[in-house]
Amino acid sequence: MDHSTNSSVHRAEGEAVSTASPRDYFDLMKPRVMTLVVFTAFAGLIAAPTDVDPFLALISIVSLAIGAGAAGALNMAYDADIDATMKRTQKRPVPRGAVSISNAYGMGLVASILSVLMMALAANYLAAGLLAFSIFFYAVIYTMILKRSTPQNIVIGGAAGAFPPMIGWVIATGEISLDAVILFMIIFLWTPPHSWALALYKSGDYAEANVPMMPVAKGAKSTRLQILLYSIVLVVFAGAPVLTGLGGLVYAATSLGGGALFLLLAWRIYNSRAGEAGSAEDGALYAVRAGDKAARDLFAFSIGYLTVLFAALIVEHAFDAYWAVPGVNL
């Protein structure tokens, strides 16, 4: 980390008290990530074969949202140095000096404790334990250990983001079942192709920050192949809910159509030169060089793919739109 990066982080410590706004603290919680966490957890809760008191369910989901935000705050506090180096993260609250590192840590720790206590009171101890472990996994195992040490960081660390639908299921049932594990595995397998697609067209950012993301450590060609292989496994595994009876015709059609498009985009990445041209022209998330557009397209689509996949479960189980797939033994 160069002198200018050190200076920006130190300014974050000294100026945050006078410049922080409520929006800065909200941004510290990574609201976009939090939204996806809440949505997938809600899907797990709705798809579970048990009715839950609406008020307690609401408190449980709010607890999960706070926990996700707490993990985001701890991540930003620890990663202040590399966030200040990377173009796409320089405007986050800590590197631009709006929130100090100590305040980010404080907020993250307080919110973590609050979220776990709320979950224990509103749902059950197993759900609270899973929430606590997911926060620890993201903030410590991924952020502090894996992210800066191995190109497998996002593969192993992706487990943290895969817990929400399992937690939602446990909120309702109080136990971990095969279907809960399947929901976990769908997000776990989705994370590498989603994250590596972004890393391909932002590889210059990661290289400058000395973060060993797969394109930086193993090269663009190897990353493109791994994206394709993970995408194949993901799309096949995404059909598992149909086999267990968790997903019906709506889910099956969504999985089949979305999976076909996912594989098409992954194949295009494999046959492209994505990642070989370096980072994007500027700091905008979707700004890419011509050769990197295949990676940008999969990254953007992957978010929608996961969303509609879990939305199909919500539609089937919350709106009485479940029809069993013919020929499947339930």
N, C-alpha and C positions, 0 to 999 in steps of 0.2 A: 504494500500500500504506500503510495507516494505522499509527499508532504501536504499537497493540496487536499488529499482525501482525509488525512489526519486532521487538518485544520477544520474541514467541514464537520467532522464528527465532534470535535471539541467545541465548535460553535453550537452544535446541537445541545451540548450539555449546558452551556452558559446562557443561551438565549431563550430556551424553551419556556421558562416560567412566564415571560412577558409576552410571548407570541402565540402560544397554544390556544386553539379554539375548540369548541365541542366537536366540530367537523374533523379536526386533526385527530382527536382521540377516537372518533368513530372510524376514520380511515386506518388507524392503527390496528383495528380488529379485522382487517381484510374483509370488508363487507361482501365482495363478490364471491369469495371462497365460502364465507359464512352462509350465503344464500343457497349455494349448492349443497352444503352440509345439512342445512335445515330441510331442504326439499327431499333429499334422499332418505333422511331419517324419518320424515313424515310418511314417505312411501313404505318404509319398513314397518312403521307402526300401523298404518292402514291395512297393509297386506296380511298382517298377523291374524290368526284365527281366534282372536279374543277381543271382546269389547272392553273399552277403557273409558273411565269417567272423563268426559270432555275437558273439565277444568284441570284435572290432574295431568291429562295429556298435554294441554297447553303449557302448563308450568314446566313439564318435562322437556318439551321442545324448546322453550325459552332458555332453560338451563343448558341445553345442548348448544344453542346459539351463543350463549355467553362463554361456554367452554371453548368453542371454536374461535371466538374472538380473543380469548385469553391466550390461546396457543399462537395466534397470529401476532399478538403484541410481544410475546416472548421471542418469537422468531425475528421480528423487526429490531428488537433491542439487541440481540446477539449479532445479527447480520448488518448492523449499522455501517461497518467498514466497507463491506462489499456492495451494499446498496448504494453507497456514495460513489462507488466506482462505476457501476453499471448504468447505462443510459436509461433503461426502462424502469429503474427503481430509484433514480436520483431525487424524484419529487415526492417520495414517501415522507411521512412526518418527521422521522428521526434524522435522516441524512440532510434534509433541507433546514434543520434547526428548529422546527416547530415544537417537537416534543423531545425532551432529554432522554438519554438512555436509561437513567435511573428511574425516571417517571414511567417509562415504557415497561421496565421490569416490574415496578411496583403495581402498575395497573394489571399486568398479566398475572402476577401471583395472586393478587386479591380476587380477581375475576375467576381464576382457576378454583380457588377454595370455595368461593360462593357458588359456582356452578355445580360442583360436586355435591355440596351440602344440599342444595335445592333438589338435585336429582334424587338423592337418597330419600328425602322427605316426600317428594311427589310421586316417585315411581318405586324403585326397589334398590337394594344394595348392589346387585349384580350390574344393573344399568349404571349406577354411580361409579362402580369400580372400573367398568369399561370406559366410561368418560374420563376418569382420572388417568387411566393407562394411555388413552389416545392422546391426551394433552401432553403427558410425559414423553410419549413416543415421538411426537412431532417436535416438541421444544428441545428435547435432550438428545434422543437417539438420532433423529434425522438432522436437526439444525446444528447441534453442537458437535456431533461425531461423524455422521455419514456424509453430509453435504460437501465437506471440504476434504474428504479423505478417499473416496472411492467413486468410480463411474457408475457403480450400482446404487448410488445414493437414492435415486428416485424409485428404483425397484423395491428396495427394502423399506424405504421411508414412505412409500405409497400406502403402506398398511394403515398409517394414521388417518388418511383420508377415506379409507375403506370401512372404518368402524361405524359411521353414522347410521346406515340402514340396519346394521346388526343391533345397535343400541336402540333404535326405534322399535325393532322386533322385541327386544328384551324388556323395554318399557311396558309393552302390552302383555307379554307372556311370562316374564320372569325367568326365562330360560333360553339357552342357545340351541337352536335346532338346525337340521340340514339346510332348510330354506334360508335361515339367517346366514349361514356360512356361504351359501351360493350368492346371496346379495353382496356380501363382503368381497367375494372373489371376483365378481363382475367389475367392481370399482378398482380392485387391486390390479387386475389385468389391463384395465383401461388406462391406468395412470402412465405406464411407460410410453406407449405410442403417443398419447396426448402431450406429455411433457417433452419427449424427445423431438416431436415435430416443432415445438417452440424453440427448443435448444438448437435445432439445425439452423434456423434463420436468425438466431441471436447468439450464435457460437462465439462471435467476436467479443460480445459483452462478457460471457462466462470466462473466456480465455484471459481477458484483461483483469478480471477479478480473481484469477487463479482458482476457479471452481471447476473440478474435474467432471463436468457433465460429459455424457457419452461421446458427442461429436468432438469435444476437445481432447479427451483421453484416448479414444479408439478411432477417431476419424469419421468423416461424413458417410463414407461408403458402408462401413460396418454398422453405423447407426441406422441407415436406411434399411438395411437387411433386417436388423432387429425389430424395427418398427413393423415391417411386413409380417414377420413371424409372430410377434406378440398380437398383432391385429387378427391374424388367423385364429389363434388360440382364444382370443377374446370373443370373437363373433361366434365361434362354435360353443363356447361356454355360456354365452348369453342365452342360448336356447335351453339351458338346463331347467329354468323355472317351468317350462312347458312339460318337461318329463316328470317333474314332481307334482304337477297340478297347481303350483302357485300361480303360473301364468296361463291364461286361456287364449282364445282366438285373437283378441285384440292385441295382447302381448306378443303372440306368435307372429302376427302380421307385421307388427312394429319391429320386432327383432330381426325378421327376415329381410324386410325392406331396408331398414337402417344399416343392418350388417353388410348387405350387398354394397351399399354406397360407401361404407367405411372401408371395405376391402378394395374397392375401386380406387379410392383416394390413396390408400396405403400402397397399392401397386404403382400408382403414378409417382409417388415419392421414390419408390425403389428404382424406377426407371428414369429418374431425374438426376440433376446434379445439385440437388438441394444441400446446402451447408458448405459447398466448396467455394462459394463466392464471398464468404465472410459474413459479417453482421449486416443488419439493415442500414440504409442510408442515414436514418436518424433514430431518435429514441421512441418513436411511436410504436405501439405494440404490433400493429398490423402493417407497418412499413417494411417492404421486402424488395430485394433485388429480383429481377426477372427469373433467375434460376431457382429462387427459393419459394416461388408461389405455391408449388405443390405441398410444401411443408406447412405454409400458412393456411392453405385450404383445409388440410386434415386437422390442424389445431383448432380452427374455427368450427368445423363440423363436429368434431369429437365432443364438444360441450353440448351441442344440440342433440347428438346421438344419445348421450347418457341421460339427458333430460327427458326425452320422449320415451326412452326405455322405462324409466321409473314412473313417468306420467301414465303409461299404459297400465301399470299395476294399480295406481291410484284410481284410474277410471274404472277398472274392472271390479275392484273391491269396495270402492266408496259409492259408486253410482249404479250398482246392480247391473253391470255390463259384462259379467263373467259368463262365458260359454266355453265349456270344455272342448279341447281339440279332439276331434274324432280319432279313435284308434289308440289314444293314450291311456294306459292303465293307471288310474289314480289310486 
